[in-house]
Structures are given as structure tokens and as C-alpha cells.
Amino acid sequence: MVDVSQHNLVPEHSVLDEDDVGDVLAEYDIDRTDLPKIDRKDAALRDLETDVEVGDVVEITRDSRTADEATVYRLVVE
């Protein structure tokens, strides 16, 4: 079976701590529930060093054609 989380096209995912989440929400002037969602069982989250729980915010850093890299945030849902 292929481990999707290790594929070279899957961008880096990391769980933010609560201080960083507060900074992101303040920067964009949004609530946590305004973030796009990602399922807790998403294959890209499988091999994170931290256990991912519902309500966590995941930072995804991917390559971008117009900028060197783009950072997006997702709220973990069931």
C-alpha cells in the first residue's frame, strides 16, 4: 500500500500550538470556525509527530508558482 503522506506532491503539514493559532486568527481577523476544514483522518495527517485532534489548526506549507511558498491553515474536523 502506498503511504500518501510521504508522497513528494503532498505539502508539509504541522499542527500549530494555541499561541500561534491566536496569532493567525488575529492576523486575519477571523474565528477558528471560519478556517477551511480538513478531516482528522486525512491521509496527509497520518504521519505527523503530534496526534491530531478535532479542533486543532494545521499549517500547510506548499510550493507556489507566484511566490516561493504559500502557507494555508485548516481546522481539523471529524
C-alpha positions in Angstrom: 0.0 0.0 0.0 1.2 3.5 -0.8 1.9 5.9 2.1 0.2 9.1 0.7 1.7 11.3 3.4 5.2 10.5 2.2 4.5 11.4 -1.5 6.6 14.2 -2.9 3.5 16.1 -4.0 2.0 16.2 -0.5 3.0 19.5 1.1 4.3 19.8 4.7 1.7 19.7 7.4 2.2 20.7 11.0 -0.1 21.3 14.0 0.1 24.8 15.4 0.2 25.4 19.2 -2.5 27.6 20.7 -0.3 30.8 20.8 0.3 30.5 17.1 -3.3 29.8 16.4 -4.3 33.0 18.2 -1.7 35.0 16.2 -3.1 33.6 12.9 -6.7 34.3 13.8 -5.8 37.8 14.9 -3.8 38.5 11.7 -6.8 37.5 9.5 -9.4 38.8 11.9 -11.4 35.5 11.8 -12.7 32.9 14.2 -11.4 29.3 14.3 -14.6 28.1 12.6 -14.0 30.4 9.6 -11.0 28.4 8.6 -11.3 25.8 5.8 -11.7 22.3 7.1 -9.6 19.1 6.9 -10.7 15.7 8.1 -8.9 14.2 11.1 -8.5 11.0 9.1 -6.9 12.7 6.0 -4.0 10.7 4.7 -1.7 13.7 4.8 -2.1 13.9 8.6 -1.2 10.3 9.3 2.5 10.7 10.0 2.6 13.9 12.0 4.7 13.6 15.1 1.8 15.0 17.1 -1.5 13.4 17.5 -4.1 15.4 15.6 -7.3 16.1 17.4 -10.6 17.7 16.3 -10.3 21.5 16.8 -6.6 21.6 16.1 -5.3 24.0 13.4 -2.9 22.6 10.8 -0.5 24.8 8.9 0.2 23.6 5.3 3.2 24.9 3.5 3.3 24.3 -0.2 5.3 25.4 -3.2 3.8 28.3 -5.2 4.4 29.4 -8.8 3.9 33.1 -7.9 5.7 33.1 -4.6 8.4 30.7 -3.3 5.9 29.1 -0.9 2.3 29.5 0.2 1.1 28.9 3.7 -2.6 28.0 4.4 -4.4 26.9 7.5 -7.0 24.2 8.1 -9.3 23.4 11.0 -9.3 19.7 11.9 -12.9 18.2 11.9 -14.3 14.7 12.4 
